[in-house]
Amino acid sequence: MTHLRQRMHEDLRLRNFSERTVRHYTHTVAEFAKYFHKSPDQLGPEDVRSF
Protein backbone atom coordinates (compact mmCIF):
# COMPACT_ATOMS: atom_id res chain seq x y z
CA MET A 1 0.00 0.00 0.00
CA THR A 2 1.38 3.40 -0.94
CA HIS A 3 2.05 6.00 1.73
CA LEU A 4 -0.73 8.23 0.40
CA ARG A 5 -3.29 5.38 0.40
CA GLN A 6 -2.21 4.30 3.89
CA ARG A 7 -2.61 7.84 5.20
CA MET A 8 -6.07 8.16 3.62
CA HIS A 9 -7.08 4.83 5.14
CA GLU A 10 -5.86 5.87 8.60
CA ASP A 11 -7.54 9.29 8.39
CA LEU A 12 -10.88 7.75 7.41
CA ARG A 13 -10.66 5.17 10.21
CA LEU A 14 -9.85 7.91 12.73
CA ARG A 15 -13.07 9.62 11.65
CA ASN A 16 -14.93 6.35 12.35
CA PHE A 17 -15.87 5.57 8.77
CA SER A 18 -16.90 1.95 8.28
CA GLU A 19 -14.45 -0.44 6.63
CA ARG A 20 -16.79 -0.68 3.65
CA THR A 21 -16.79 3.11 3.21
CA VAL A 22 -12.99 3.22 3.53
CA ARG A 23 -12.68 0.57 0.79
CA HIS A 24 -15.15 2.42 -1.43
CA TYR A 25 -13.40 5.79 -1.02
CA THR A 26 -9.93 4.37 -1.65
CA HIS A 27 -11.22 2.47 -4.68
CA THR A 28 -12.79 5.65 -6.06
CA VAL A 29 -9.58 7.63 -5.60
CA ALA A 30 -7.66 4.82 -7.33
CA GLU A 31 -10.06 4.95 -10.29
CA PHE A 32 -9.69 8.75 -10.39
CA ALA A 33 -5.89 8.45 -10.55
CA LYS A 34 -6.08 5.66 -13.11
CA TYR A 35 -8.27 7.81 -15.36
CA PHE A 36 -5.60 10.52 -15.51
CA HIS A 37 -2.58 8.16 -15.36
CA LYS A 38 -1.21 10.20 -12.47
CA SER A 39 -0.84 9.94 -8.72
CA PRO A 40 -3.74 11.56 -6.80
CA ASP A 41 -1.29 13.97 -5.17
CA GLN A 42 -0.53 15.37 -8.66
CA LEU A 43 -4.18 16.10 -9.43
CA GLY A 44 -6.24 19.11 -8.46
CA PRO A 45 -9.71 20.66 -8.43
CA GLU A 46 -9.88 21.06 -12.21
CA ASP A 47 -9.17 17.36 -12.62
CA VAL A 48 -11.97 16.55 -10.19
CA ARG A 49 -14.37 18.69 -12.20
CA SER A 50 -13.44 17.04 -15.48
CA PHE A 51 -13.59 13.54 -14.00
C-alpha positions in Angstrom: 0.0 0.0 0.0 1.4 3.4 -0.9 2.1 6.0 1.7 -0.7 8.2 0.4 -3.3 5.4 0.4 -2.2 4.3 3.9 -2.6 7.8 5.2 -6.1 8.2 3.6 -7.1 4.8 5.1 -5.9 5.9 8.6 -7.5 9.3 8.4 -10.9 7.8 7.4 -10.7 5.2 10.2 -9.8 7.9 12.7 -13.1 9.6 11.6 -14.9 6.3 12.4 -15.9 5.6 8.8 -16.9 1.9 8.3 -14.4 -0.4 6.6 -16.8 -0.7 3.6 -16.8 3.1 3.2 -13.0 3.2 3.5 -12.7 0.6 0.8 -15.1 2.4 -1.4 -13.4 5.8 -1.0 -9.9 4.4 -1.6 -11.2 2.5 -4.7 -12.8 5.7 -6.1 -9.6 7.6 -5.6 -7.7 4.8 -7.3 -10.1 5.0 -10.3 -9.7 8.7 -10.4 -5.9 8.4 -10.5 -6.1 5.7 -13.1 -8.3 7.8 -15.4 -5.6 10.5 -15.5 -2.6 8.2 -15.4 -1.2 10.2 -12.5 -0.8 9.9 -8.7 -3.7 11.6 -6.8 -1.3 14.0 -5.2 -0.5 15.4 -8.7 -4.2 16.1 -9.4 -6.2 19.1 -8.5 -9.7 20.7 -8.4 -9.9 21.1 -12.2 -9.2 17.4 -12.6 -12.0 16.5 -10.2 -14.4 18.7 -12.2 -13.4 17.0 -15.5 -13.6 13.5 -14.0 
